[in-house]
Amino acid sequence: MTHAKTRDLFIATMSAAEARLLEWLARYSVDLLRISVGLVFLAFGVLKYFPGLSPAQDLAGRTVEILTFGLVPEPVAVLMVATLESTIGILLITGRWLRLGLALLIVAMAGILSPLVLLPEQLFRGRIWAPTLEGQYVLKDIVLLSAAFVIAARALGARMVLRGWRAS
């Protein structure tokens, strides 16, 4: 077999494998993302039921207390956040009542990201405003919010379109 024929066979094989991979990704990637985000929410929510286990427990309690103008005391706020995050996790993992889960997630994200405005001194320290552990916790939620947008797009009917790709 000549070098050119070997190269052409390799390209054809890779194109077929790439096509299968793209089909698999288009079919399953958003569901895997939904389940992954759900697992993160469930895990972080469950941690808040156990005092001292969640690095964001105090931040969550203080934030809700501030947002409710002190009407919800910190211990109750932590339980509310734990329940909200656990519920979101279960709904995303199961895919049941997905729109409700996504709506709750957006509400939760408003609360989760609000310390960036309400409590920046707790999230960032030093001359260069390096993120604290709590700050890192909040910053990673920006990625979760972006993932939620992808999941919401799919839940509302969007589909992946493979453009500009063709098997050779």
VMD Tcl script that builds the backbone (N, CA, C; Angstrom):
set m [mol new atoms 504]
animate dup $m
set s [atomselect $m all]
$s set {name element resname resid chain x y z} {
  {N N MET 1 A 0.854 -1.178 0.000}
  {CA C MET 1 A 0.000 0.000 0.000}
  {C C MET 1 A 0.897 1.238 0.000}
  {N N THR 2 A 0.570 2.193 -0.838}
  {CA C THR 2 A 1.380 3.399 -0.940}
  {C C THR 2 A 1.107 4.325 0.247}
  {N N HIS 3 A 2.001 5.261 0.389}
  {CA C HIS 3 A 1.869 6.239 1.474}
  {C C HIS 3 A 0.567 7.041 1.319}
  {N N ALA 4 A 0.228 7.445 0.113}
  {CA C ALA 4 A -0.978 8.233 -0.139}
  {C C ALA 4 A -2.231 7.432 0.215}
  {N N LYS 5 A -2.263 6.134 -0.148}
  {CA C LYS 5 A -3.427 5.301 0.166}
  {C C LYS 5 A -3.541 5.087 1.674}
  {N N THR 6 A -2.412 4.898 2.333}
  {CA C THR 6 A -2.412 4.726 3.791}
  {C C THR 6 A -2.950 5.987 4.456}
  {N N ARG 7 A -2.484 7.146 3.982}
  {CA C ARG 7 A -2.960 8.424 4.522}
  {C C ARG 7 A -4.455 8.581 4.295}
  {N N ASP 8 A -4.947 8.265 3.107}
  {CA C ASP 8 A -6.370 8.388 2.802}
  {C C ASP 8 A -7.215 7.460 3.671}
  {N N LEU 9 A -6.723 6.242 3.894}
  {CA C LEU 9 A -7.431 5.290 4.750}
  {C C LEU 9 A -7.479 5.808 6.186}
  {N N PHE 10 A -6.356 6.355 6.662}
  {CA C PHE 10 A -6.298 6.912 8.006}
  {C C PHE 10 A -7.293 8.065 8.151}
  {N N ILE 11 A -7.336 8.958 7.172}
  {CA C ILE 11 A -8.250 10.105 7.202}
  {C C ILE 11 A -9.696 9.626 7.189}
  {N N ALA 12 A -10.015 8.654 6.374}
  {CA C ALA 12 A -11.382 8.125 6.314}
  {C C ALA 12 A -11.774 7.487 7.636}
  {N N THR 13 A -10.850 6.736 8.237}
  {CA C THR 13 A -11.115 6.092 9.531}
  {C C THR 13 A -11.319 7.145 10.603}
  {N N MET 14 A -10.461 8.165 10.637}
  {CA C MET 14 A -10.592 9.228 11.631}
  {C C MET 14 A -11.885 10.005 11.414}
  {N N SER 15 A -12.253 10.242 10.177}
  {CA C SER 15 A -13.485 10.974 9.900}
  {C C SER 15 A -14.700 10.197 10.398}
  {N N ALA 16 A -14.687 8.884 10.192}
  {CA C ALA 16 A -15.805 8.061 10.669}
  {C C ALA 16 A -15.853 8.051 12.195}
  {N N ALA 17 A -14.683 7.948 12.832}
  {CA C ALA 17 A -14.630 7.956 14.298}
  {C C ALA 17 A -15.063 9.316 14.828}
  {N N GLU 18 A -14.623 10.370 14.168}
  {CA C GLU 18 A -15.008 11.712 14.579}
  {C C GLU 18 A -16.511 11.915 14.426}
  {N N ALA 19 A -17.084 11.385 13.373}
  {CA C ALA 19 A -18.530 11.504 13.161}
  {C C ALA 19 A -19.286 10.799 14.281}
  {N N ARG 20 A -18.841 9.599 14.657}
  {CA C ARG 20 A -19.492 8.873 15.760}
  {C C ARG 20 A -19.358 9.632 17.072}
  {N N LEU 21 A -18.172 10.184 17.304}
  {CA C LEU 21 A -17.946 10.958 18.525}
  {C C LEU 21 A -18.848 12.192 18.563}
  {N N LEU 22 A -18.932 12.901 17.463}
  {CA C LEU 22 A -19.779 14.091 17.414}
  {C C LEU 22 A -21.249 13.741 17.631}
  {N N GLU 23 A -21.697 12.642 17.047}
  {CA C GLU 23 A -23.080 12.205 17.253}
  {C C GLU 23 A -23.320 11.878 18.724}
  {N N TRP 24 A -22.357 11.192 19.345}
  {CA C TRP 24 A -22.490 10.833 20.751}
  {C C TRP 24 A -22.528 12.089 21.621}
  {N N LEU 25 A -21.618 13.029 21.359}
  {CA C LEU 25 A -21.576 14.276 22.120}
  {C C LEU 25 A -22.872 15.069 21.960}
  {N N ALA 26 A -23.358 15.168 20.743}
  {CA C ALA 26 A -24.598 15.908 20.509}
  {C C ALA 26 A -25.768 15.272 21.260}
  {N N ARG 27 A -25.749 13.954 21.351}
  {CA C ARG 27 A -26.856 13.250 21.992}
  {C C ARG 27 A -26.792 13.270 23.521}
  {N N TYR 28 A -25.580 13.129 24.086}
  {CA C TYR 28 A -25.475 12.902 25.530}
  {C C TYR 28 A -24.814 14.012 26.350}
  {N N SER 29 A -24.078 14.924 25.739}
  {CA C SER 29 A -23.273 15.859 26.526}
  {C C SER 29 A -24.101 16.774 27.419}
  {N N VAL 30 A -25.220 17.266 26.937}
  {CA C VAL 30 A -26.028 18.174 27.766}
  {C C VAL 30 A -26.665 17.410 28.928}
  {N N ASP 31 A -27.087 16.169 28.684}
  {CA C ASP 31 A -27.622 15.370 29.795}
  {C C ASP 31 A -26.546 15.090 30.837}
  {N N LEU 32 A -25.320 14.806 30.392}
  {CA C LEU 32 A -24.223 14.596 31.341}
  {C C LEU 32 A -23.912 15.874 32.112}
  {N N LEU 33 A -23.986 16.997 31.439}
  {CA C LEU 33 A -23.785 18.286 32.102}
  {C C LEU 33 A -24.871 18.522 33.145}
  {N N ARG 34 A -26.132 18.235 32.802}
  {CA C ARG 34 A -27.263 18.397 33.723}
  {C C ARG 34 A -27.083 17.531 34.966}
  {N N ILE 35 A -26.711 16.291 34.761}
  {CA C ILE 35 A -26.515 15.378 35.890}
  {C C ILE 35 A -25.324 15.825 36.745}
  {N N SER 36 A -24.249 16.265 36.108}
  {CA C SER 36 A -23.065 16.734 36.843}
  {C C SER 36 A -23.384 17.954 37.702}
  {N N VAL 37 A -24.069 18.917 37.119}
  {CA C VAL 37 A -24.452 20.111 37.883}
  {C C VAL 37 A -25.387 19.710 39.020}
  {N N GLY 38 A -26.299 18.782 38.739}
  {CA C GLY 38 A -27.201 18.290 39.781}
  {C C GLY 38 A -26.446 17.646 40.932}
  {N N LEU 39 A -25.436 16.838 40.615}
  {CA C LEU 39 A -24.630 16.201 41.661}
  {C C LEU 39 A -23.889 17.231 42.508}
  {N N VAL 40 A -23.373 18.272 41.859}
  {CA C VAL 40 A -22.680 19.334 42.600}
  {C C VAL 40 A -23.650 20.025 43.553}
  {N N PHE 41 A -24.827 20.393 43.064}
  {CA C PHE 41 A -25.813 21.055 43.916}
  {C C PHE 41 A -26.266 20.151 45.054}
  {N N LEU 42 A -26.517 18.890 44.756}
  {CA C LEU 42 A -26.955 17.963 45.798}
  {C C LEU 42 A -25.864 17.796 46.858}
  {N N ALA 43 A -24.637 17.600 46.431}
  {CA C ALA 43 A -23.538 17.409 47.381}
  {C C ALA 43 A -23.345 18.645 48.259}
  {N N PHE 44 A -23.306 19.825 47.643}
  {CA C PHE 44 A -23.094 21.040 48.424}
  {C C PHE 44 A -24.301 21.346 49.305}
  {N N GLY 45 A -25.490 21.020 48.828}
  {CA C GLY 45 A -26.691 21.228 49.637}
  {C C GLY 45 A -26.706 20.323 50.854}
  {N N VAL 46 A -26.421 19.051 50.661}
  {CA C VAL 46 A -26.435 18.091 51.770}
  {C C VAL 46 A -25.386 18.469 52.820}
  {N N LEU 47 A -24.222 18.944 52.385}
  {CA C LEU 47 A -23.185 19.351 53.339}
  {C C LEU 47 A -23.688 20.414 54.316}
  {N N LYS 48 A -24.553 21.292 53.836}
  {CA C LYS 48 A -25.030 22.391 54.680}
  {C C LYS 48 A -25.976 21.921 55.784}
  {N N TYR 49 A -26.483 20.700 55.693}
  {CA C TYR 49 A -27.315 20.160 56.774}
  {C C TYR 49 A -26.473 19.767 57.990}
  {N N PHE 50 A -25.179 19.654 57.803}
  {CA C PHE 50 A -24.281 19.213 58.868}
  {C C PHE 50 A -23.357 20.364 59.242}
  {N N PRO 51 A -23.609 21.009 60.385}
  {CA C PRO 51 A -22.823 22.182 60.783}
  {C C PRO 51 A -21.314 21.929 60.729}
  {N N GLY 52 A -20.633 22.876 60.087}
  {CA C GLY 52 A -19.181 22.820 60.016}
  {C C GLY 52 A -18.608 22.071 58.836}
  {N N LEU 53 A -19.428 21.374 58.051}
  {CA C LEU 53 A -18.899 20.611 56.915}
  {C C LEU 53 A -18.739 21.447 55.650}
  {N N SER 54 A -19.612 22.415 55.439}
  {CA C SER 54 A -19.559 23.211 54.213}
  {C C SER 54 A -18.726 24.461 54.425}
  {N N PRO 55 A -17.721 24.686 53.563}
  {CA C PRO 55 A -16.930 25.915 53.696}
  {C C PRO 55 A -17.748 27.172 53.381}
  {N N ALA 56 A -18.911 27.011 52.764}
  {CA C ALA 56 A -19.738 28.159 52.401}
  {C C ALA 56 A -20.935 28.331 53.334}
  {N N GLN 57 A -21.018 27.544 54.364}
  {CA C GLN 57 A -22.177 27.570 55.259}
  {C C GLN 57 A -22.377 28.950 55.894}
  {N N ASP 58 A -21.339 29.513 56.482}
  {CA C ASP 58 A -21.465 30.819 57.120}
  {C C ASP 58 A -21.789 31.903 56.098}
  {N N LEU 59 A -21.138 31.834 54.942}
  {CA C LEU 59 A -21.386 32.809 53.881}
  {C C LEU 59 A -22.842 32.737 53.428}
  {N N ALA 60 A -23.359 31.524 53.245}
  {CA C ALA 60 A -24.755 31.355 52.818}
  {C C ALA 60 A -25.705 31.933 53.866}
  {N N GLY 61 A -25.454 31.625 55.125}
  {CA C GLY 61 A -26.310 32.138 56.195}
  {C C GLY 61 A -26.290 33.649 56.276}
  {N N ARG 62 A -25.093 34.234 56.226}
  {CA C ARG 62 A -24.983 35.702 56.285}
  {C C ARG 62 A -25.648 36.362 55.090}
  {N N THR 63 A -25.462 35.780 53.917}
  {CA C THR 63 A -26.039 36.366 52.702}
  {C C THR 63 A -27.559 36.390 52.777}
  {N N VAL 64 A -28.171 35.265 53.134}
  {CA C VAL 64 A -29.637 35.221 53.227}
  {C C VAL 64 A -30.121 36.173 54.311}
  {N N GLU 65 A -29.412 36.231 55.403}
  {CA C GLU 65 A -29.792 37.147 56.480}
  {C C GLU 65 A -29.781 38.597 55.982}
  {N N ILE 66 A -28.752 38.966 55.208}
  {CA C ILE 66 A -28.675 40.317 54.642}
  {C C ILE 66 A -29.791 40.543 53.629}
  {N N LEU 67 A -29.996 39.568 52.739}
  {CA C LEU 67 A -31.002 39.714 51.682}
  {C C LEU 67 A -32.425 39.805 52.239}
  {N N THR 68 A -32.652 39.218 53.410}
  {CA C THR 68 A -33.992 39.266 54.027}
  {C C THR 68 A -34.070 40.339 55.112}
  {N N PHE 69 A -33.084 41.230 55.136}
  {CA C PHE 69 A -33.038 42.331 56.094}
  {C C PHE 69 A -33.155 41.842 57.535}
  {N N GLY 70 A -32.525 40.694 57.812}
  {CA C GLY 70 A -32.500 40.153 59.159}
  {C C GLY 70 A -33.738 39.390 59.572}
  {N N LEU 71 A -34.718 39.262 58.682}
  {CA C LEU 71 A -35.952 38.550 59.020}
  {C C LEU 71 A -35.735 37.043 59.143}
  {N N VAL 72 A -34.763 36.528 58.410}
  {CA C VAL 72 A -34.454 35.093 58.481}
  {C C VAL 72 A -33.113 34.951 59.194}
  {N N PRO 73 A -33.114 34.386 60.409}
  {CA C PRO 73 A -31.847 34.231 61.132}
  {C C PRO 73 A -30.913 33.251 60.425}
  {N N GLU 74 A -29.626 33.409 60.669}
  {CA C GLU 74 A -28.608 32.630 59.967}
  {C C GLU 74 A -28.820 31.115 60.022}
  {N N PRO 75 A -29.133 30.510 61.183}
  {CA C PRO 75 A -29.315 29.047 61.200}
  {C C PRO 75 A -30.481 28.585 60.307}
  {N N VAL 76 A -31.555 29.351 60.283}
  {CA C VAL 76 A -32.705 29.016 59.431}
  {C C VAL 76 A -32.329 29.221 57.965}
  {N N ALA 77 A -31.581 30.282 57.700}
  {CA C ALA 77 A -31.146 30.569 56.329}
  {C C ALA 77 A -30.310 29.423 55.770}
  {N N VAL 78 A -29.416 28.882 56.590}
  {CA C VAL 78 A -28.567 27.780 56.124}
  {C C VAL 78 A -29.426 26.562 55.780}
  {N N LEU 79 A -30.422 26.266 56.604}
  {CA C LEU 79 A -31.325 25.144 56.303}
  {C C LEU 79 A -32.123 25.394 55.021}
  {N N MET 80 A -32.548 26.630 54.826}
  {CA C MET 80 A -33.276 26.974 53.598}
  {C C MET 80 A -32.390 26.772 52.367}
  {N N VAL 81 A -31.146 27.237 52.449}
  {CA C VAL 81 A -30.207 27.095 51.330}
  {C C VAL 81 A -29.906 25.625 51.085}
  {N N ALA 82 A -29.715 24.869 52.161}
  {CA C ALA 82 A -29.449 23.430 52.026}
  {C C ALA 82 A -30.595 22.734 51.311}
  {N N THR 83 A -31.811 23.074 51.696}
  {CA C THR 83 A -32.991 22.460 51.081}
  {C C THR 83 A -33.136 22.883 49.622}
  {N N LEU 84 A -32.916 24.166 49.355}
  {CA C LEU 84 A -33.008 24.665 47.981}
  {C C LEU 84 A -31.970 23.987 47.093}
  {N N GLU 85 A -30.715 23.940 47.532}
  {CA C GLU 85 A -29.661 23.339 46.714}
  {C C GLU 85 A -29.881 21.842 46.530}
  {N N SER 86 A -30.320 21.154 47.575}
  {CA C SER 86 A -30.577 19.711 47.467}
  {C C SER 86 A -31.725 19.442 46.507}
  {N N THR 87 A -32.767 20.257 46.580}
  {CA C THR 87 A -33.914 20.108 45.675}
  {C C THR 87 A -33.493 20.326 44.229}
  {N N ILE 88 A -32.726 21.383 43.995}
  {CA C ILE 88 A -32.219 21.653 42.643}
  {C C ILE 88 A -31.416 20.447 42.152}
  {N N GLY 89 A -30.553 19.926 42.995}
  {CA C GLY 89 A -29.736 18.777 42.623}
  {C C GLY 89 A -30.576 17.586 42.222}
  {N N ILE 90 A -31.568 17.261 43.034}
  {CA C ILE 90 A -32.435 16.106 42.740}
  {C C ILE 90 A -33.196 16.311 41.440}
  {N N LEU 91 A -33.723 17.512 41.229}
  {CA C LEU 91 A -34.487 17.782 39.999}
  {C C LEU 91 A -33.592 17.706 38.764}
  {N N LEU 92 A -32.369 18.200 38.864}
  {CA C LEU 92 A -31.465 18.135 37.714}
  {C C LEU 92 A -31.005 16.698 37.446}
  {N N ILE 93 A -30.703 15.972 38.496}
  {CA C ILE 93 A -30.238 14.585 38.323}
  {C C ILE 93 A -31.318 13.732 37.676}
  {N N THR 94 A -32.544 13.849 38.172}
  {CA C THR 94 A -33.633 13.013 37.662}
  {C C THR 94 A -34.179 13.519 36.332}
  {N N GLY 95 A -34.037 14.809 36.073}
  {CA C GLY 95 A -34.618 15.388 34.860}
  {C C GLY 95 A -36.120 15.620 34.978}
  {N N ARG 96 A -36.693 15.304 36.132}
  {CA C ARG 96 A -38.127 15.533 36.358}
  {C C ARG 96 A -38.327 16.979 36.796}
  {N N TRP 97 A -39.422 17.564 36.357}
  {CA C TRP 97 A -39.729 18.966 36.677}
  {C C TRP 97 A -38.502 19.834 36.427}
  {N N LEU 98 A -37.885 19.605 35.279}
  {CA C LEU 98 A -36.626 20.263 34.942}
  {C C LEU 98 A -36.769 21.781 34.894}
  {N N ARG 99 A -37.863 22.263 34.341}
  {CA C ARG 99 A -38.051 23.724 34.272}
  {C C ARG 99 A -38.132 24.330 35.668}
  {N N LEU 100 A -38.809 23.640 36.589}
  {CA C LEU 100 A -38.857 24.103 37.974}
  {C C LEU 100 A -37.452 24.111 38.572}
  {N N GLY 101 A -36.715 23.036 38.351}
  {CA C GLY 101 A -35.347 22.955 38.859}
  {C C GLY 101 A -34.479 24.081 38.331}
  {N N LEU 102 A -34.612 24.395 37.049}
  {CA C LEU 102 A -33.823 25.474 36.457}
  {C C LEU 102 A -34.247 26.839 36.992}
  {N N ALA 103 A -35.549 27.022 37.192}
  {CA C ALA 103 A -36.034 28.286 37.773}
  {C C ALA 103 A -35.474 28.452 39.188}
  {N N LEU 104 A -35.513 27.379 39.975}
  {CA C LEU 104 A -34.953 27.435 41.327}
  {C C LEU 104 A -33.449 27.696 41.284}
  {N N LEU 105 A -32.783 27.111 40.297}
  {CA C LEU 105 A -31.349 27.308 40.153}
  {C C LEU 105 A -31.031 28.776 39.875}
  {N N ILE 106 A -31.815 29.415 39.036}
  {CA C ILE 106 A -31.582 30.831 38.723}
  {C C ILE 106 A -31.802 31.685 39.972}
  {N N VAL 107 A -32.845 31.375 40.738}
  {CA C VAL 107 A -33.093 32.092 41.998}
  {C C VAL 107 A -31.919 31.869 42.953}
  {N N ALA 108 A -31.487 30.616 43.059}
  {CA C ALA 108 A -30.366 30.299 43.945}
  {C C ALA 108 A -29.102 31.027 43.499}
  {N N MET 109 A -28.878 31.105 42.196}
  {CA C MET 109 A -27.674 31.763 41.696}
  {C C MET 109 A -27.667 33.247 42.035}
  {N N ALA 110 A -28.823 33.875 42.032}
  {CA C ALA 110 A -28.880 35.284 42.438}
  {C C ALA 110 A -28.379 35.415 43.874}
  {N N GLY 111 A -28.796 34.502 44.723}
  {CA C GLY 111 A -28.331 34.516 46.105}
  {C C GLY 111 A -26.877 34.111 46.230}
  {N N ILE 112 A -26.484 33.105 45.468}
  {CA C ILE 112 A -25.113 32.593 45.551}
  {C C ILE 112 A -24.100 33.632 45.077}
  {N N LEU 113 A -24.442 34.391 44.051}
  {CA C LEU 113 A -23.514 35.379 43.508}
  {C C LEU 113 A -23.604 36.735 44.205}
  {N N SER 114 A -24.644 36.964 44.996}
  {CA C SER 114 A -24.813 38.267 45.641}
  {C C SER 114 A -23.698 38.632 46.619}
  {N N PRO 115 A -22.988 37.674 47.257}
  {CA C PRO 115 A -21.870 38.095 48.108}
  {C C PRO 115 A -20.775 38.853 47.359}
  {N N LEU 116 A -20.711 38.691 46.036}
  {CA C LEU 116 A -19.741 39.464 45.265}
  {C C LEU 116 A -19.971 40.957 45.459}
  {N N VAL 117 A -21.243 41.336 45.669}
  {CA C VAL 117 A -21.602 42.733 45.887}
  {C C VAL 117 A -21.751 43.030 47.378}
  {N N LEU 118 A -22.393 42.115 48.109}
  {CA C LEU 118 A -22.714 42.357 49.514}
  {C C LEU 118 A -21.545 42.143 50.476}
  {N N LEU 119 A -20.687 41.181 50.196}
  {CA C LEU 119 A -19.623 40.797 51.128}
  {C C LEU 119 A -18.273 40.608 50.437}
  {N N PRO 120 A -17.853 41.556 49.610}
  {CA C PRO 120 A -16.594 41.344 48.876}
  {C C PRO 120 A -15.391 41.178 49.797}
  {N N GLU 121 A -15.420 41.826 50.964}
  {CA C GLU 121 A -14.282 41.722 51.887}
  {C C GLU 121 A -14.135 40.320 52.463}
  {N N GLN 122 A -15.200 39.528 52.432}
  {CA C GLN 122 A -15.135 38.144 52.903}
  {C C GLN 122 A -14.650 37.206 51.786}
  {N N LEU 123 A -14.804 37.644 50.539}
  {CA C LEU 123 A -14.442 36.805 49.391}
  {C C LEU 123 A -13.033 37.069 48.865}
  {N N PHE 124 A -12.529 38.268 49.105}
  {CA C PHE 124 A -11.235 38.653 48.545}
  {C C PHE 124 A -10.414 39.355 49.617}
  {N N ARG 125 A -9.103 39.080 49.618}
  {CA C ARG 125 A -8.223 39.670 50.635}
  {C C ARG 125 A -6.898 40.080 50.017}
  {N N GLY 126 A -6.217 40.941 50.742}
  {CA C GLY 126 A -4.860 41.336 50.359}
  {C C GLY 126 A -4.842 42.462 49.353}
  {N N ARG 127 A -3.626 42.882 49.045}
  {CA C ARG 127 A -3.448 43.989 48.107}
  {C C ARG 127 A -3.978 43.673 46.717}
  {N N ILE 128 A -3.857 42.410 46.326}
  {CA C ILE 128 A -4.298 42.056 44.969}
  {C C ILE 128 A -5.693 41.435 44.974}
  {N N TRP 129 A -6.366 41.502 46.085}
  {CA C TRP 129 A -7.725 40.956 46.220}
  {C C TRP 129 A -7.775 39.502 45.762}
  {N N ALA 130 A -6.893 38.706 46.327}
  {CA C ALA 130 A -6.871 37.276 46.018}
  {C C ALA 130 A -8.115 36.627 46.627}
  {N N PRO 131 A -8.742 35.708 45.913}
  {CA C PRO 131 A -9.956 35.086 46.455}
  {C C PRO 131 A -9.650 34.185 47.655}
  {N N THR 132 A -10.467 34.314 48.683}
  {CA C THR 132 A -10.410 33.416 49.830}
  {C C THR 132 A -11.033 32.087 49.403}
  {N N LEU 133 A -11.068 31.104 50.313}
  {CA C LEU 133 A -11.735 29.842 50.001}
  {C C LEU 133 A -13.204 30.098 49.657}
  {N N GLU 134 A -13.843 30.979 50.419}
  {CA C GLU 134 A -15.238 31.319 50.125}
  {C C GLU 134 A -15.355 32.018 48.774}
  {N N GLY 135 A -14.384 32.885 48.460}
  {CA C GLY 135 A -14.381 33.576 47.169}
  {C C GLY 135 A -14.245 32.604 46.013}
  {N N GLN 136 A -13.379 31.614 46.169}
  {CA C GLN 136 A -13.219 30.596 45.131}
  {C C GLN 136 A -14.512 29.808 44.961}
  {N N TYR 137 A -15.166 29.540 46.065}
  {CA C TYR 137 A -16.439 28.807 46.062}
  {C C TYR 137 A -17.481 29.564 45.241}
  {N N VAL 138 A -17.542 30.894 45.453}
  {CA C VAL 138 A -18.508 31.718 44.717}
  {C C VAL 138 A -18.100 31.852 43.254}
  {N N LEU 139 A -16.822 32.049 42.985}
  {CA C LEU 139 A -16.375 32.216 41.599}
  {C C LEU 139 A -16.646 30.981 40.750}
  {N N LYS 140 A -16.522 29.775 41.325}
  {CA C LYS 140 A -16.805 28.566 40.539}
  {C C LYS 140 A -18.283 28.495 40.178}
  {N N ASP 141 A -19.112 29.208 40.927}
  {CA C ASP 141 A -20.538 29.206 40.611}
  {C C ASP 141 A -20.856 29.926 39.306}
  {N N ILE 142 A -19.943 30.759 38.845}
  {CA C ILE 142 A -20.128 31.395 37.537}
  {C C ILE 142 A -20.138 30.324 36.449}
  {N N VAL 143 A -19.296 29.314 36.595}
  {CA C VAL 143 A -19.271 28.199 35.639}
  {C C VAL 143 A -20.585 27.425 35.729}
  {N N LEU 144 A -21.077 27.194 36.952}
  {CA C LEU 144 A -22.350 26.484 37.120}
  {C C LEU 144 A -23.497 27.267 36.474}
  {N N LEU 145 A -23.462 28.586 36.584}
  {CA C LEU 145 A -24.503 29.404 35.959}
  {C C LEU 145 A -24.452 29.265 34.436}
  {N N SER 146 A -23.254 29.291 33.876}
  {CA C SER 146 A -23.120 29.110 32.428}
  {C C SER 146 A -23.615 27.731 32.009}
  {N N ALA 147 A -23.300 26.711 32.795}
  {CA C ALA 147 A -23.797 25.356 32.513}
  {C C ALA 147 A -25.311 25.331 32.578}
  {N N ALA 148 A -25.889 26.049 33.537}
  {CA C ALA 148 A -27.347 26.105 33.665}
  {C C ALA 148 A -27.976 26.718 32.416}
  {N N PHE 149 A -27.310 27.697 31.823}
  {CA C PHE 149 A -27.834 28.295 30.585}
  {C C PHE 149 A -27.902 27.262 29.461}
  {N N VAL 150 A -26.873 26.431 29.350}
  {CA C VAL 150 A -26.859 25.382 28.319}
  {C C VAL 150 A -27.991 24.381 28.582}
  {N N ILE 151 A -28.128 23.970 29.829}
  {CA C ILE 151 A -29.178 23.018 30.205}
  {C C ILE 151 A -30.549 23.622 29.948}
  {N N ALA 152 A -30.723 24.904 30.290}
  {CA C ALA 152 A -32.005 25.581 30.075}
  {C C ALA 152 A -32.319 25.675 28.583}
  {N N ALA 153 A -31.318 25.982 27.778}
  {CA C ALA 153 A -31.542 26.066 26.329}
  {C C ALA 153 A -32.075 24.740 25.811}
  {N N ARG 154 A -31.488 23.635 26.247}
  {CA C ARG 154 A -31.951 22.310 25.820}
  {C C ARG 154 A -33.368 22.046 26.335}
  {N N ALA 155 A -33.622 22.373 27.604}
  {CA C ALA 155 A -34.939 22.126 28.201}
  {C C ALA 155 A -36.027 22.923 27.500}
  {N N LEU 156 A -35.667 24.076 26.948}
  {CA C LEU 156 A -36.637 24.922 26.259}
  {C C LEU 156 A -36.722 24.615 24.766}
  {N N GLY 157 A -36.019 23.565 24.317}
  {CA C GLY 157 A -36.186 23.108 22.943}
  {C C GLY 157 A -35.004 23.281 22.017}
  {N N ALA 158 A -33.927 23.893 22.464}
  {CA C ALA 158 A -32.763 24.056 21.591}
  {C C ALA 158 A -32.105 22.706 21.344}
  {N N ARG 159 A -31.532 22.541 20.188}
  {CA C ARG 159 A -30.821 21.312 19.840}
  {C C ARG 159 A -29.471 21.683 19.261}
  {N N MET 160 A -28.505 20.778 19.426}
  {CA C MET 160 A -27.197 20.993 18.828}
  {C C MET 160 A -27.280 20.793 17.322}
  {N N VAL 161 A -26.590 21.666 16.629}
  {CA C VAL 161 A -26.537 21.559 15.177}
  {C C VAL 161 A -25.068 21.431 14.798}
  {N N LEU 162 A -24.747 20.386 14.064}
  {CA C LEU 162 A -23.381 20.192 13.602}
  {C C LEU 162 A -23.235 20.882 12.264}
  {N N ARG 163 A -22.535 22.018 12.260}
  {CA C ARG 163 A -22.374 22.790 11.042}
  {C C ARG 163 A -20.922 22.772 10.596}
  {N N GLY 164 A -20.724 22.827 9.333}
  {CA C GLY 164 A -19.381 22.946 8.799}
  {C C GLY 164 A -18.544 21.684 8.955}
  {N N TRP 165 A -19.181 20.590 9.319}
  {CA C TRP 165 A -18.446 19.333 9.471}
  {C C TRP 165 A -18.997 18.337 8.482}
  {N N ARG 166 A -18.103 17.617 7.867}
  {CA C ARG 166 A -18.549 16.531 6.985}
  {C C ARG 166 A -17.451 15.477 6.936}
  {N N ALA 167 A -17.879 14.242 6.829}
  {CA C ALA 167 A -16.910 13.149 6.698}
  {C C ALA 167 A -16.246 13.263 5.333}
  {N N SER 168 A -14.945 13.045 5.296}
  {CA C SER 168 A -14.217 13.133 4.012}
  {C C SER 168 A -14.323 11.830 3.269}
}
mol reanalyze $m
mol bondsrecalc $m
mol representation Tube
mol addrep $m
